[in-house]
Amino acid sequence: MVLTDRVTSSQRRILIVAILSSFVAFLDGSIINVALPAISRELGGGLPLQQWVVDGYLLSLGALILVAGSLSDTFGRVRVLRAGLIWFGITSLACGLAPTGVLLVVARLLQGVAAALLVPSSLALITSTFRGVAQGKAIGAWTGWTGVAGIAGPLLGGILVDAVSWRLVFFINVIPIAVTMFLLRRVQEPTRPVAGARVDVLGACLAVVGLGGPVFALIEQGRFGWGSPIVYLPMAIGLIAFAAFLWWEARAPQPMMPLGLFRVRNFAVGNIATVGIYAALNLGFFLFALYLQEVGGFSATLAGLAGIPATVMMLLFATLFGTLAGRYGPRLFMTIGPFVAGAGFLLVTTAVPPVNFALQVLPGIVLVGLGLAITVAPLTSAVLGSIHSGQAGIGSAINNAVARVAGLVAIALTGTIVGSALDVAGFQRAMVLVAALMFAGGIVSWLGIRRAVPAADAPVAAVGESG
């Protein structure tokens, strides 16, 4: 493994593979939103179909990402990544060819399984290959481009739907997948899987139920209410299963989620900061797009364009701040970044009808993008750089699961925050909450993150360290 900040051609290839693999998974989670009306017009099903086209993907992805991280550490990053790419390509074609709404939802559920294989394996490939400043720079590039996928997806989706068909939103996945598979042919496994390692099957099943049940309940509570057994039974069963999962992981001979990881200070604190930062990020951009259309009178395309300044800031500065975090440590950047992003969300509260984009929206969105560029790569470095490289897959999976669950909970609480209909007062109230969540993430980082010695070659964190 290379310990300097010089990047070899082999490392560059691995970085491109990791970015492309994750990019397609993140893009598919966001690009679909603008295609929903066209899907409903052709296949019928109304709002319930639209919800499940989005939520089916997120449900299987969120429920299985821990399992995928364990598979990555057990069988190897490259092997799991290749399987995920092939399966994602197959399920993308199935989505694009689906003749009915039911079959489309089934295909989306299966596509989420493939996405769960891609995300932790691709990031673990980076952390297993790069060290020191080079690792921070590589993670910065990864976070920058995957962030672009989430923000730019709606704009790209709108163009594809308007120009051709909603089915092209799925068919286009085949192109980056084919390129990634070609590049992956010459990528070798950077670390050898642990000899004799076995998948924690019981832990995997408990994790699926423990995460899937509450996620399902959060998705459906808006339709059925908390008093419905369709909601409270999955929630109760999921919580019981998750408690059983934690109990089992403390006793399993080869746990899929070593609880000792949370005794590593930066890993634990980084995940706590992730809750606030990603809850704010998901809720903020979700309401931002709705507000511009429903209150500001923007078209869907213009609402998608409004997020482009944040994308540009991520592209310009994510790698820079990832490099700086690798050199100086992540604490300062994880503190300043959320405060900058939070200030940006507060600025957006000045956007009242008639909305002036240049004066009321652009300054805030530029600050949000800059704050994210300062934050995301150092956050990822802090979490994964503190643990053994052999556990990077499950470490990445845990951090991704935390981020996604935080976003789901935040969006599920939208009605409670803004009321029955989104208006100026509700939007401003929500943006203040979003800023507060960002500030909380920064404060937690300042109080808890430490400049850690890279743990790549330290003993596996079965027990962990608190330093």
Backbone torsions as a table, in degrees:
resi	resn	phi	psi	omega
1	MET	NA	140.2	-176.9
2	VAL	-82.4	129.1	-176.3
3	LEU	-103.4	-2.5	179.3
4	THR	-96.5	176.8	179.4
5	ASP	-93.1	9.6	175.8
6	ARG	-81.7	131.3	-176.1
7	VAL	-99.6	124.1	178.7
8	THR	-85.4	168.7	178.5
9	SER	-63.3	-35.7	178.3
10	SER	-65.6	-42.2	178.2
11	GLN	-65.7	-38.2	179.5
12	ARG	-63.1	-40.4	178.2
13	ARG	-63.3	-43.1	179.1
14	ILE	-62.3	-40.5	179.2
15	LEU	-63.2	-43.3	178.8
16	ILE	-62.7	-42.9	178.6
17	VAL	-60.8	-45.2	-178.4
18	ALA	-64.0	-42.1	-179.5
19	ILE	-65.7	-46.9	-178.8
20	LEU	-63.5	-40.0	-178.1
21	SER	-63.7	-46.6	-179.5
22	SER	-73.9	-34.6	-177.7
23	PHE	-57.8	-44.4	-176.7
24	VAL	-67.5	-34.0	179.2
25	ALA	-70.5	-45.1	179.8
26	PHE	-68.8	-38.4	-179.8
27	LEU	-61.7	-41.7	-176.5
28	ASP	-69.6	-22.0	177.3
29	GLY	-75.9	-21.9	-176.5
30	SER	-112.3	-28.5	-174.4
31	ILE	-68.9	-23.1	-173.1
32	ILE	-71.3	-24.6	-171.0
33	ASN	-56.3	-45.2	-176.9
34	VAL	-75.0	-12.3	-179.9
35	ALA	-88.7	-10.0	-173.4
36	LEU	-59.5	-44.9	178.5
37	PRO	-59.4	-41.2	179.2
38	ALA	-65.6	-38.8	177.3
39	ILE	-62.2	-45.1	-179.2
40	SER	-64.9	-38.0	179.2
41	ARG	-63.9	-37.5	-176.8
42	GLU	-84.1	-40.6	-173.7
43	LEU	-102.7	-9.1	-176.8
44	GLY	75.3	-164.5	175.9
45	GLY	96.0	-20.1	176.1
46	GLY	60.3	-150.6	-176.6
47	LEU	-61.3	-42.0	178.8
48	PRO	-56.8	-41.5	177.8
49	LEU	-64.6	-43.1	179.9
50	GLN	-59.8	-42.0	179.4
51	GLN	-62.3	-44.4	-175.0
52	TRP	-76.2	-25.2	174.5
53	VAL	-62.0	-37.5	177.3
54	VAL	-81.2	-49.9	-170.2
55	ASP	-75.4	-26.8	176.8
56	GLY	-60.9	-41.7	178.0
57	TYR	-63.8	-47.6	-177.9
58	LEU	-68.3	-33.5	-178.0
59	LEU	-64.9	-51.8	-179.3
60	SER	-69.6	-34.5	177.4
61	LEU	-64.7	-49.2	-178.7
62	GLY	-66.1	-36.2	-176.3
63	ALA	-76.6	-27.4	-172.5
64	LEU	-107.2	-1.2	-173.2
65	ILE	-67.8	-32.5	175.4
66	LEU	-66.0	-41.0	177.2
67	VAL	-60.6	-43.7	-179.1
68	ALA	-63.7	-39.3	177.2
69	GLY	-62.8	-39.4	176.8
70	SER	-64.8	-42.3	177.8
71	LEU	-61.9	-38.1	179.6
72	SER	-62.2	-43.5	-179.9
73	ASP	-72.4	-28.6	-176.4
74	THR	-83.4	-45.2	-172.7
75	PHE	-105.7	-8.2	178.5
76	GLY	109.0	141.5	-175.6
77	ARG	-66.6	-44.1	-175.8
78	VAL	-65.1	-43.1	-179.0
79	ARG	-62.8	-46.4	-179.9
80	VAL	-67.8	-38.3	178.7
81	LEU	-62.9	-43.1	179.3
82	ARG	-62.8	-43.6	178.2
83	ALA	-62.7	-40.6	179.2
84	GLY	-64.7	-40.4	179.2
85	LEU	-64.2	-45.1	179.8
86	ILE	-62.0	-45.0	-178.0
87	TRP	-68.1	-36.4	178.6
88	PHE	-65.6	-39.4	177.4
89	GLY	-63.5	-44.1	179.9
90	ILE	-63.1	-47.1	-177.1
91	THR	-71.0	-29.2	175.1
92	SER	-63.8	-43.0	176.4
93	LEU	-63.6	-39.3	178.5
94	ALA	-63.2	-39.8	177.6
95	CYS	-63.2	-46.1	-177.6
96	GLY	-66.9	-27.1	-178.3
97	LEU	-96.7	-3.4	-173.7
98	ALA	-57.2	123.4	-178.9
99	PRO	-85.2	-16.3	-178.5
100	THR	-134.5	163.0	178.5
101	GLY	-64.2	-39.5	-179.4
102	VAL	-61.4	-46.4	-179.9
103	LEU	-65.8	-33.1	177.1
104	LEU	-65.3	-43.3	179.1
105	VAL	-63.6	-42.2	177.4
106	VAL	-60.6	-43.8	179.0
107	ALA	-63.7	-37.1	178.5
108	ARG	-67.9	-38.1	175.1
109	LEU	-59.5	-44.8	179.6
110	LEU	-69.1	-32.5	177.5
111	GLN	-66.7	-35.9	176.1
112	GLY	-62.9	-33.3	175.4
113	VAL	-61.9	-44.4	178.5
114	ALA	-63.1	-41.6	179.0
115	ALA	-61.6	-36.9	178.0
116	ALA	-62.4	-31.7	177.4
117	LEU	-73.5	-29.4	-173.5
118	LEU	-79.0	-45.4	-167.8
119	VAL	-65.7	-57.0	-178.4
120	PRO	-66.5	-33.9	-179.1
121	SER	-66.9	-39.1	-178.4
122	SER	-68.5	-42.3	179.5
123	LEU	-70.4	-37.8	177.3
124	ALA	-64.4	-31.0	176.8
125	LEU	-61.9	-38.8	178.2
126	ILE	-68.2	-50.6	-175.6
127	THR	-68.1	-21.2	177.2
128	SER	-84.2	-14.6	-173.3
129	THR	-107.1	-37.2	-175.1
130	PHE	-104.4	153.4	178.1
131	ARG	-135.5	155.9	171.8
132	GLY	60.0	-137.8	-178.3
133	VAL	-60.5	-37.8	179.5
134	ALA	-61.7	-36.8	178.1
135	GLN	-65.8	-43.9	177.9
136	GLY	-60.6	-40.8	179.1
137	LYS	-66.3	-41.5	-179.8
138	ALA	-65.9	-43.3	178.4
139	ILE	-65.0	-34.8	176.1
140	GLY	-61.2	-44.5	177.6
141	ALA	-63.4	-42.2	-179.8
142	TRP	-61.9	-48.6	-177.7
143	THR	-67.9	-36.1	178.9
144	GLY	-61.0	-49.2	-176.7
145	TRP	-73.0	-36.0	177.1
146	THR	-70.7	-32.5	174.1
147	GLY	-64.6	-38.2	176.4
148	VAL	-60.2	-39.6	-179.7
149	ALA	-59.2	-43.7	-178.6
150	GLY	-69.7	-34.9	-175.6
151	ILE	-85.4	-40.1	-175.1
152	ALA	-86.2	-11.1	-177.7
153	GLY	-54.1	-49.3	-179.7
154	PRO	-58.0	-37.9	179.9
155	LEU	-66.7	-46.8	179.3
156	LEU	-63.1	-41.4	178.7
157	GLY	-61.3	-41.5	178.5
158	GLY	-61.5	-40.6	179.0
159	ILE	-64.0	-44.3	-178.4
160	LEU	-66.4	-41.7	-179.1
161	VAL	-66.3	-45.2	-178.0
162	ASP	-68.8	-34.5	-174.8
163	ALA	-81.6	-38.2	-174.1
164	VAL	-130.7	-81.9	-174.6
165	SER	-164.4	157.0	175.9
166	TRP	-62.7	-24.9	-178.8
167	ARG	-65.5	-27.1	179.3
168	LEU	-66.5	-23.2	176.5
169	VAL	-58.1	-34.4	178.7
170	PHE	-89.5	-41.6	-177.4
171	PHE	-61.7	-32.3	-175.9
172	ILE	-66.2	-18.9	178.1
173	ASN	-60.5	-27.4	-176.2
174	VAL	-61.2	-31.1	-176.3
175	ILE	-67.5	-56.8	178.5
176	PRO	-64.3	-30.9	178.1
177	ILE	-65.0	-44.2	179.1
178	ALA	-61.9	-42.7	178.4
179	VAL	-63.4	-43.5	-179.1
180	THR	-65.3	-41.7	177.9
181	MET	-61.8	-38.0	178.6
182	PHE	-64.3	-45.4	179.7
183	LEU	-67.9	-31.9	-175.9
184	LEU	-69.5	-18.4	-178.7
185	ARG	-59.7	-31.6	-175.9
186	ARG	-103.9	13.2	177.7
187	VAL	-98.6	125.4	178.2
188	GLN	-99.6	155.0	179.6
189	GLU	-61.5	120.3	-176.6
190	PRO	-71.7	-27.6	176.6
191	THR	-133.5	141.8	-179.8
192	ARG	-76.6	130.6	176.2
193	PRO	-56.8	149.7	-179.0
194	VAL	-59.7	129.9	-178.0
195	ALA	-63.3	132.2	176.9
196	GLY	73.9	10.5	-179.2
197	ALA	-67.5	145.1	-179.6
198	ARG	-129.6	149.9	178.3
199	VAL	-75.6	135.5	177.6
200	ASP	-78.0	86.2	-172.7
201	VAL	-64.0	-46.2	-179.9
202	LEU	-63.4	-44.3	177.5
203	GLY	-60.2	-39.6	179.7
204	ALA	-62.9	-44.6	-179.6
205	CYS	-64.8	-43.3	179.0
206	LEU	-64.7	-36.6	179.0
207	ALA	-66.3	-41.4	179.3
208	VAL	-60.7	-47.2	-179.6
209	VAL	-70.2	-41.6	-177.0
210	GLY	-65.0	-33.9	176.0
211	LEU	-90.9	-40.4	-176.4
212	GLY	-65.7	-39.7	-179.0
213	GLY	-61.3	-56.1	178.0
214	PRO	-62.0	-38.1	178.8
215	VAL	-62.9	-44.2	176.9
216	PHE	-58.6	-44.6	-178.8
217	ALA	-63.4	-41.1	179.8
218	LEU	-65.6	-36.6	179.3
219	ILE	-67.9	-43.6	-171.4
220	GLU	-90.2	-11.0	-176.3
221	GLN	-64.0	-26.7	178.1
222	GLY	-67.2	-29.5	-179.3
223	ARG	-87.9	-41.6	-171.2
224	PHE	-107.0	-20.5	-177.3
225	GLY	85.0	156.0	-176.4
226	TRP	-68.4	-18.4	-179.9
227	GLY	-80.5	-6.4	-178.6
228	SER	-84.5	137.4	176.4
229	PRO	-62.4	-22.3	176.1
230	ILE	-63.3	-24.1	-178.9
231	VAL	-101.3	-53.1	-171.1
232	TYR	-74.6	-27.5	177.7
233	LEU	-67.8	-49.0	174.9
234	PRO	-59.6	-36.8	178.3
235	MET	-63.2	-47.8	-178.7
236	ALA	-64.7	-46.5	179.8
237	ILE	-62.1	-41.1	179.6
238	GLY	-63.7	-43.7	179.9
239	LEU	-64.6	-40.4	177.2
240	ILE	-63.6	-43.9	179.8
241	ALA	-64.0	-37.6	179.8
242	PHE	-68.3	-38.4	175.2
243	ALA	-62.8	-41.8	177.2
244	ALA	-65.0	-35.2	177.3
245	PHE	-61.3	-46.8	178.6
246	LEU	-63.3	-41.1	178.1
247	TRP	-60.8	-44.5	-177.8
248	TRP	-69.2	-39.7	-177.7
249	GLU	-64.2	-26.7	177.2
250	ALA	-75.1	-12.6	-175.4
251	ARG	-121.3	-16.7	-176.2
252	ALA	-65.2	140.2	178.9
253	PRO	-65.1	-34.1	177.0
254	GLN	-133.4	77.2	-174.1
255	PRO	-68.6	146.6	176.6
256	MET	-77.4	-23.2	174.7
257	MET	-128.8	88.7	-179.8
258	PRO	-60.8	116.0	-177.7
259	LEU	-65.6	-19.2	176.4
260	GLY	-61.2	-21.6	177.0
261	LEU	-57.9	-34.5	-176.5
262	PHE	-79.3	-4.2	171.2
263	ARG	-86.1	-9.6	173.1
264	VAL	-81.8	118.6	-168.2
265	ARG	-55.2	-53.1	-175.6
266	ASN	-65.4	-32.3	177.8
267	PHE	-65.5	-47.6	-178.2
268	ALA	-66.6	-48.9	-178.0
269	VAL	-65.6	-39.5	178.7
270	GLY	-60.0	-37.9	178.5
271	ASN	-72.7	-32.9	174.9
272	ILE	-65.5	-43.4	177.0
273	ALA	-62.6	-35.3	179.5
274	THR	-59.5	-37.7	-179.5
275	VAL	-57.4	-51.9	-178.7
276	GLY	-67.6	-44.4	-174.8
277	ILE	-66.3	-44.8	-176.0
278	TYR	-82.2	-25.5	170.2
279	ALA	-63.5	-43.9	178.2
280	ALA	-64.6	-45.4	-177.0
281	LEU	-61.3	-47.8	-178.4
282	ASN	-66.4	-46.9	-179.1
283	LEU	-66.6	-40.4	-177.3
284	GLY	-62.5	-50.4	-178.0
285	PHE	-72.8	-31.2	176.7
286	PHE	-61.1	-50.6	-178.4
287	LEU	-73.8	-30.9	179.1
288	PHE	-59.3	-47.4	-179.2
289	ALA	-66.2	-42.0	179.1
290	LEU	-65.0	-43.8	-176.3
291	TYR	-62.9	-43.6	-179.2
292	LEU	-60.9	-35.1	-178.9
293	GLN	-83.3	-49.5	-171.3
294	GLU	-80.0	-29.9	-179.0
295	VAL	-110.8	-41.5	-177.2
296	GLY	-81.2	-14.8	178.0
297	GLY	79.1	16.1	178.3
298	PHE	-75.4	150.3	171.0
299	SER	-75.4	167.0	179.6
300	ALA	-61.5	-40.0	-180.0
301	THR	-65.5	-43.4	179.5
302	LEU	-66.7	-36.1	176.7
303	ALA	-64.4	-37.4	175.6
304	GLY	-66.8	-39.5	178.2
305	LEU	-64.7	-29.0	-177.0
306	ALA	-63.2	-24.7	179.5
307	GLY	-86.9	-5.7	-176.7
308	ILE	-61.2	-38.7	177.9
309	PRO	-56.0	-37.0	177.2
310	ALA	-66.0	-39.0	177.2
311	THR	-61.1	-43.9	-179.8
312	VAL	-61.6	-43.0	179.2
313	MET	-63.2	-39.1	176.9
314	MET	-62.9	-44.2	-179.7
315	LEU	-64.2	-40.6	-175.0
316	LEU	-73.6	-36.1	-166.2
317	PHE	-121.6	-10.3	-176.6
318	ALA	-62.2	-44.3	-179.5
319	THR	-65.9	-39.8	179.1
320	LEU	-59.1	-49.3	-177.2
321	PHE	-73.3	-28.5	171.9
322	GLY	-63.3	-40.7	177.7
323	THR	-65.3	-44.9	-180.0
324	LEU	-63.9	-38.2	178.0
325	ALA	-65.5	-36.9	176.7
326	GLY	-65.1	-28.9	-178.1
327	ARG	-87.6	-40.4	-172.0
328	TYR	-111.8	-4.0	-177.5
329	GLY	96.4	155.0	-171.5
330	PRO	-86.3	-13.7	-167.8
331	ARG	-58.8	-51.2	-176.6
332	LEU	-61.4	-41.8	-177.2
333	PHE	-70.7	-37.3	177.7
334	MET	-70.8	-15.6	176.1
335	THR	-89.7	-50.5	-176.8
336	ILE	-68.4	-43.6	-175.0
337	GLY	-55.1	-52.3	179.3
338	PRO	-62.0	-32.0	178.0
339	PHE	-69.7	-37.9	176.6
340	VAL	-65.2	-46.1	179.0
341	ALA	-63.3	-41.7	178.4
342	GLY	-61.7	-39.8	176.6
343	ALA	-63.0	-36.0	177.2
344	GLY	-63.2	-44.0	178.1
345	PHE	-64.5	-35.5	176.4
346	LEU	-65.1	-37.9	178.5
347	LEU	-62.8	-33.9	-178.4
348	VAL	-66.2	-20.1	178.8
349	THR	-64.3	-16.2	177.8
350	THR	-76.6	-7.6	-178.1
351	ALA	-78.8	93.0	178.0
352	VAL	-118.7	148.0	-177.7
353	PRO	-60.1	140.7	-5.7
354	PRO	-74.9	126.8	-172.8
355	VAL	-73.0	125.3	174.3
356	ASN	-99.9	107.4	-173.6
357	PHE	-60.8	-46.9	-174.3
358	ALA	-63.9	-37.2	-174.8
359	LEU	-95.1	-34.0	-170.9
360	GLN	-104.8	-22.3	-175.2
361	VAL	-111.7	-49.1	-172.8
362	LEU	-56.6	-48.5	-178.5
363	PRO	-58.6	-43.1	-179.3
364	GLY	-65.8	-42.6	-178.1
365	ILE	-68.4	-34.9	175.4
366	VAL	-62.9	-42.8	177.9
367	LEU	-64.6	-40.5	177.7
368	VAL	-60.0	-46.9	179.7
369	GLY	-62.4	-41.5	177.6
370	LEU	-63.7	-43.5	178.5
371	GLY	-60.5	-41.1	178.0
372	LEU	-66.6	-39.9	178.0
373	ALA	-61.9	-37.1	178.7
374	ILE	-70.8	-32.7	-168.7
375	THR	-89.8	-48.8	-159.4
376	VAL	-66.6	-49.0	-179.3
377	ALA	-63.7	-46.0	175.5
378	PRO	-60.3	-36.6	177.4
379	LEU	-61.8	-46.9	178.9
380	THR	-62.5	-41.7	178.7
381	SER	-62.7	-42.3	-179.1
382	ALA	-62.6	-42.5	-177.1
383	VAL	-70.8	-51.5	-173.7
384	LEU	-86.0	-25.4	178.8
385	GLY	-74.1	-10.0	-177.8
386	SER	-92.8	-6.3	-176.0
387	ILE	-119.7	166.8	-179.8
388	HIS	-62.8	141.0	-177.7
389	SER	-61.6	-26.4	178.3
390	GLY	-68.8	-14.4	178.7
391	GLN	-111.3	15.6	-177.9
392	ALA	-63.9	-33.3	180.0
393	GLY	-63.2	-50.8	-179.2
394	ILE	-72.4	-31.7	176.2
395	GLY	-62.8	-44.6	176.6
396	SER	-63.6	-41.4	-179.2
397	ALA	-63.5	-42.1	179.0
398	ILE	-62.3	-47.1	-178.0
399	ASN	-64.0	-40.1	177.0
400	ASN	-66.0	-39.9	178.8
401	ALA	-64.0	-42.3	177.9
402	VAL	-59.3	-45.5	-179.1
403	ALA	-62.5	-43.4	-176.3
404	ARG	-71.5	-40.5	178.0
405	VAL	-65.6	-39.7	177.4
406	ALA	-59.7	-43.7	178.4
407	GLY	-64.9	-42.0	179.0
408	LEU	-61.7	-43.9	-179.7
409	VAL	-64.1	-43.6	-178.6
410	ALA	-61.9	-46.5	-179.1
411	ILE	-68.2	-35.1	178.1
412	ALA	-63.2	-25.6	-179.2
413	LEU	-91.1	8.6	-176.4
414	THR	-56.2	-46.1	-178.5
415	GLY	-61.0	-38.8	178.8
416	THR	-65.2	-35.4	-175.7
417	ILE	-79.2	-47.7	-171.5
418	VAL	-99.6	-13.4	-177.4
419	GLY	95.3	-169.2	-174.8
420	SER	-71.6	-24.5	179.7
421	ALA	-139.3	140.3	-179.2
422	LEU	-75.1	122.3	175.8
423	ASP	-134.6	-175.1	-176.5
424	VAL	-62.2	-46.9	-177.8
425	ALA	-62.7	-43.2	178.7
426	GLY	-64.3	-40.8	178.7
427	PHE	-63.6	-45.0	179.9
428	GLN	-64.6	-38.8	177.6
429	ARG	-62.3	-42.3	-179.7
430	ALA	-67.1	-40.5	-179.2
431	MET	-66.6	-33.9	174.8
432	VAL	-63.7	-42.0	176.9
433	LEU	-64.1	-42.3	178.3
434	VAL	-59.1	-45.6	178.6
435	ALA	-62.0	-41.0	179.7
436	ALA	-63.0	-39.9	177.0
437	LEU	-64.0	-41.1	176.4
438	MET	-61.4	-47.4	-179.9
439	PHE	-60.3	-39.4	179.1
440	ALA	-62.1	-40.7	176.9
441	GLY	-61.5	-39.1	178.3
442	GLY	-67.4	-41.2	180.0
443	ILE	-65.1	-44.5	177.4
444	VAL	-58.2	-41.2	-179.5
445	SER	-64.6	-44.5	-178.9
446	TRP	-62.8	-41.1	-177.3
447	LEU	-76.0	-30.5	-169.4
448	GLY	-111.1	-29.8	-174.7
449	ILE	-75.7	139.8	177.2
450	ARG	-125.9	158.4	175.2
451	ARG	-75.6	102.0	-173.6
452	ALA	-94.5	147.3	171.2
453	VAL	-73.5	132.7	-179.8
454	PRO	-50.1	131.3	-174.8
455	ALA	-99.9	16.4	-173.2
456	ALA	-62.3	-32.9	-176.4
457	ASP	-111.8	12.8	176.4
458	ALA	-82.5	166.9	177.1
459	PRO	-59.9	148.6	178.2
460	VAL	-58.6	139.7	-171.6
461	ALA	-79.6	64.5	174.7
462	ALA	-73.1	-34.2	177.4
463	VAL	-108.7	-41.1	174.1
464	GLY	89.7	169.6	178.2
465	GLU	-128.4	153.3	-177.5
466	SER	-104.4	9.4	-173.6
467	GLY	-74.6	NA	NA
